Amino acid sequence: QVQLVESGGGSVQAGGSLTLSCAASGNIDSRFSMGWFRQIPGMQREGVAAIDPAGSTFYVDSVKGRFTISFDNAKNTLFLQMNDLKVEDTARYYCAAVGASGTPLDGWLKIVALGFSHWGQGTQVTVSS
C-alpha cells in the first residue's frame, strides 16, 4: 500500500500563506482521486479540496478562491497552496488517495472524510489573528 506523508504546516498570521505537501512512497493508482482534509480536536474530519485523475478540482465553499490543490506527477506529490489564511483554517491537515468509481468530487470528499481509515500523521496549521 502506498504511504502518504504530509508536511509543510506551521504557524502563520491571518492573511499569510502556506503550501502543504503530500509525498507518496510509490505510484498512486491512476484511477484514484486525491484530496486534502482537516480536523480540529473533538470535531469530525472534513474534506477541503480534491482533484480527480483528469485534473478536475473541487473546493468546499470556505476555502474557494483561497486554496489551490495540485498534483505533480514528476514528484509524485500532492500540494495544497493556501493563501489568505484565516483563524478558522487552524486544524491538522491530512491527505488521502482513494478510488472514486465515478463519484463526484464533492461526494467523494464526504465519503472519504467519514469512511477512510488509513490516515497519516497529518501536518498542523495554526493561524493566529
C-alpha positions in Angstrom: 0.0 0.0 0.0 1.3 3.5 -0.9 2.1 5.6 2.1 1.4 9.3 2.1 3.3 11.7 4.2 2.1 15.2 4.9 4.4 18.2 5.5 4.5 22.0 5.2 2.3 23.0 8.1 3.3 25.8 10.5 2.2 28.8 12.4 1.3 32.0 10.4 -0.7 35.1 11.0 -4.0 35.7 9.4 -3.6 36.7 5.8 -0.5 34.6 5.4 0.2 31.7 3.1 1.4 28.1 3.4 2.0 25.3 1.0 1.3 21.7 2.2 2.8 18.7 0.5 1.7 15.1 0.5 4.5 12.8 -0.7 3.7 9.3 -1.9 6.0 6.4 -1.3 5.1 4.8 -4.6 3.0 5.4 -7.7 -0.6 6.5 -7.0 -3.2 4.4 -8.8 -4.1 6.5 -11.9 -7.7 5.8 -11.2 -7.6 7.4 -7.7 -8.8 10.8 -6.7 -6.7 12.7 -4.1 -7.8 15.2 -1.5 -6.9 17.3 1.5 -8.9 17.0 4.7 -8.6 18.8 8.0 -9.6 18.1 11.6 -9.9 20.1 14.8 -9.7 18.1 18.0 -13.1 16.9 19.0 -14.6 17.6 15.6 -15.4 15.5 12.6 -12.8 15.4 9.9 -13.9 17.5 6.9 -12.9 17.5 3.3 -11.3 20.7 2.0 -10.2 20.1 -1.6 -10.0 17.3 -4.1 -8.6 16.5 -7.5 -9.5 13.7 -9.8 -7.4 11.7 -12.4 -8.5 14.1 -15.1 -7.3 17.1 -13.2 -10.7 18.4 -12.3 -10.8 20.0 -8.8 -13.4 20.8 -6.1 -13.2 23.1 -3.1 -15.5 23.5 -0.2 -17.0 27.0 -0.1 -15.0 28.0 2.9 -11.7 27.8 1.0 -12.8 28.5 -2.5 -10.7 31.2 -4.1 -8.0 30.9 -1.4 -6.7 27.3 -1.6 -5.4 25.5 -4.7 -4.9 21.8 -5.0 -2.5 20.3 -7.5 -0.6 17.1 -8.2 2.9 16.9 -9.6 3.3 13.7 -11.5 7.1 14.0 -11.7 7.4 14.4 -7.9 4.5 12.1 -7.1 3.4 14.7 -4.7 0.0 16.4 -3.9 0.1 20.0 -2.9 -2.3 22.5 -1.3 -1.4 26.1 -1.7 -3.2 28.1 1.0 -3.4 31.9 0.7 -5.2 34.5 2.8 -5.3 32.1 5.7 -7.9 32.7 8.4 -8.0 31.7 12.0 -10.8 29.2 11.2 -8.4 27.4 8.9 -6.5 26.2 12.0 -6.6 22.4 12.0 -4.5 19.3 11.4 -4.4 18.6 7.7 -4.3 15.2 6.1 -4.2 13.9 2.5 -5.7 10.8 1.0 -5.7 8.9 -2.3 -8.8 6.7 -2.8 -10.6 5.2 -5.7 -13.6 7.3 -6.8 -15.5 5.0 -9.1 -17.1 7.9 -10.8 -18.3 9.6 -7.6 -18.4 13.4 -8.0 -15.6 15.1 -6.0 -17.9 16.8 -3.6 -19.5 13.5 -2.6 -16.1 11.8 -2.7 -14.7 14.2 -0.1 -17.6 13.5 2.3 -17.4 9.7 1.8 -13.6 9.6 2.4 -13.8 12.0 5.4 -16.2 9.7 7.1 -15.1 6.3 5.9 -11.3 6.3 5.2 -9.2 4.8 8.0 -5.6 4.8 6.8 -4.8 8.4 7.7 -1.2 9.5 8.1 0.2 11.8 10.8 -1.0 14.9 9.2 0.5 18.4 9.4 -0.6 21.1 11.8 -1.6 24.5 10.5 -2.1 27.2 13.1 -3.4 30.7 12.1 -3.3 33.5 14.6 -5.1 36.8 14.5 
